[in-house]
């Protein structure tokens, strides 16, 4: 009998999945903060005045784009790129002091928000302090000349991860922010360009300081979760949204992609879903340029399919222009289209309904048949909580008939009760969305 239980326990251990993600992150939405463009002042103190508003929206994680000093040598534009860092353990004086940054973190924590810092591990500016005393920390060509990671990134110098001393200093600089500023984790820029074994080495040390540290990789693939990352980018879904919006592909392909994701990624893996971020907005265009009238429908999708919703600075007021990347270009905080309430409703739904929680904390996913290839519907459910989403991913109105999931629901956006009857026609307007909960 004893051997029987040993075998059963061993089999359960092989099949069980234990979420690596911090428990505090299970119902969170992430918000990317562009300090330079967030206010006319472009400072930590000015951003702090927006914390009550973000708290009211229900934002759970603040991803702060790099806050360190920006290199001057080979700088692009008049202000340079946030991702050309000259000192990992200081703040950009244009944004404010370390004391002022720490105040933002403290105020966020008081409002039940967590803060992760954008970390650029692949390269530094050409005038980083390591350039003077540690040129061996950098990658060189055959002639011994330090090189950029790729030719177009002329404002940064590539780091040499064969150098163990550099690795040690990089990890020490990350630990500095955990201890000094009490940040809750990091978003790692171009994580796929840094060796996997470095991340494994770094995460061991970071977790000694903060066991529930949150680790976001700017990368996509199940292998990044196997080396310790909490969340990865859902780029494939993002690009498919654009193709569907532009009529190049049809809604069922999203269902197939989600099925593939669920089959290949660990169940505890967080995927970051988004319709915009700093790269997309500045270089590829606003969500309205890329997704047209479907921008809201795809935002609903991003918030309700498996994964965590990302909101970029200004999306909640329907930011409709590309923000300059190397110059000052302040966001105008006027909400003429009521997008703030739209995003607030999505964030609140995520927090209130555990079927939509992140990774292994959330519910399952299954398709709901609509009888129309351009109307995509699915169900998320867990412990009696249900969320049914119906999306018309086309520029024409369509009638559908649901053949399952009849019942009484509440409409998230109208607040009204709604009865679903199988076989009864339902009209969904062009780019329309319906979110029903039980």
Secondary structure, 3 states (H helix, E strand, C coil): CHHHHHHHHHHHHHHCCCCCCCHHHCCCCEEEECHHHHCCCCCHHHHHCCHHHHHHHCCCEEEECCCCEECCCCCCCCCCCCCCEEECCCCCCCCCCHHHHHHHHHHHHHCCCEEEEEECCCEEECCCCHHHHCHHHECECCCCCECCCCCCCCCEEEECCCCHHHHHHHHHHHHHHHHHCCCCEEEECCHHHCCHHHHHHHHHHHHHHCCCCEEEECCCCCHHHHCCCCEEECHHHHHHHHHHHCCCCCCHHHHHHHHHHHHHCCCCCEEEECCCCHHHHHHHCCHHHHHHHHHHHHHHHHHHCCCEEEEECCHHHCCCCCCCCCCCCCCCCCCCCCHHHHHHHHHHHHHHCHHHCCHHHCCEEEECCCCCCCEEEEEEEECCEEEEEEEECCCCCEEEECCCCCEEEEECCCCCEEEECCCCEEEECCCCEEEEEC
